[in-house]
Amino acid sequence: MKEITVLEEILLTTIFRLGEDAYGVSIRQKVSEITKKEIIYGTLYNTLDQLLRKGYVRKRQGKPTPQRGGRSKIFYNLTVKGIKALQDARDLHQKIWDGIPDLITDKVRSS
């Protein structure tokens, strides 16, 4: 299993959540909403490029719009490999946290 970074995991889950509406601005807004932190566009697009190179996402060009000066949005969606990477990340988190909720609850009660 090849592990993904936390930022890659955040972007992959965000793209999954947004579905057909996953493009740069919407991804950035959703990441900010979820994490309560801003991500700069350079970091966002560098990480999206990494995910493309790894085969976890693919991109497609939308239709040009007058609002964007005739430019097209670039939309992203997960590949089968990207979905598998997310499943592996979730499985790893579950293994890491297995047994921890009881420990945390016990610690809070004894404090």
C-alpha positions in Angstrom: 0.0 0.0 0.0 1.4 3.4 -1.0 0.5 6.0 1.6 -0.7 9.4 0.6 0.0 12.7 2.4 -2.6 14.4 4.6 -2.9 17.1 2.0 -3.4 14.6 -0.8 -6.1 12.9 1.4 -7.8 16.2 2.0 -7.9 17.0 -1.7 -9.0 13.5 -2.8 -11.9 13.5 -0.3 -12.8 17.1 -1.3 -12.9 16.1 -5.0 -15.0 13.1 -4.1 -17.5 15.3 -2.1 -17.7 17.9 -4.9 -18.3 15.4 -7.6 -18.8 17.1 -11.0 -18.2 20.5 -9.5 -14.6 19.9 -8.5 -12.5 22.7 -10.0 -9.8 24.8 -8.5 -11.9 27.5 -6.8 -14.5 25.1 -5.5 -11.9 22.7 -4.2 -10.1 25.5 -2.4 -13.3 26.8 -0.8 -14.4 23.3 0.3 -10.9 22.6 1.8 -11.2 25.9 3.7 -14.7 25.0 4.9 -13.6 21.6 6.1 -10.2 22.4 7.6 -10.8 26.0 8.7 -7.5 26.8 7.0 -6.7 28.6 3.8 -4.7 26.8 1.1 -2.8 29.0 -1.4 -3.4 28.3 -5.0 0.2 27.4 -5.7 0.0 24.6 -3.1 -3.4 23.5 -4.4 -2.3 23.2 -8.0 1.1 21.6 -7.2 -0.7 19.0 -5.2 -3.3 18.4 -7.9 -0.5 18.0 -10.4 1.1 15.4 -8.0 -2.2 13.5 -7.9 -2.4 13.6 -11.7 1.1 12.2 -12.0 0.3 9.4 -9.5 -2.9 8.6 -11.4 -5.2 9.4 -8.6 -7.2 12.0 -10.4 -7.9 13.0 -14.0 -8.8 16.4 -15.3 -11.1 17.6 -18.0 -11.6 21.0 -19.6 -15.0 22.6 -19.2 -16.7 24.9 -21.8 -15.4 28.5 -22.0 -17.5 31.0 -20.3 -17.9 34.8 -20.8 -17.5 35.3 -17.0 -14.0 33.9 -17.2 -13.0 35.9 -20.2 -13.6 33.0 -22.5 -11.4 30.6 -20.5 -12.4 27.1 -19.5 -12.5 25.7 -16.0 -10.5 22.6 -15.4 -12.5 19.9 -13.5 -11.0 17.1 -11.5 -12.4 13.7 -10.6 -11.1 10.6 -8.9 -9.8 7.6 -10.8 -10.2 4.0 -9.6 -6.6 4.2 -8.3 -7.5 7.4 -6.4 -10.5 5.8 -4.8 -8.3 2.8 -3.8 -5.7 5.2 -2.3 -8.5 6.8 -0.2 -9.8 3.4 0.9 -6.3 2.4 1.9 -5.8 5.7 3.8 -9.1 5.2 5.7 -8.2 1.6 6.6 -4.8 2.8 7.9 -6.5 5.5 10.0 -8.9 2.9 11.4 -6.0 0.6 12.3 -4.1 3.5 13.9 -7.1 4.6 16.0 -8.4 1.1 16.9 -8.7 0.9 20.7 -8.0 4.6 21.2 -11.6 5.9 21.9 -11.7 3.8 25.1 -8.4 5.1 26.2 -9.4 8.7 25.6 -12.7 8.2 27.4 -11.0 6.6 30.3 -8.4 9.4 30.5 -11.1 12.1 30.4 -13.1 10.4 33.2 -10.1 10.2 35.5 -9.1 13.8 35.0 
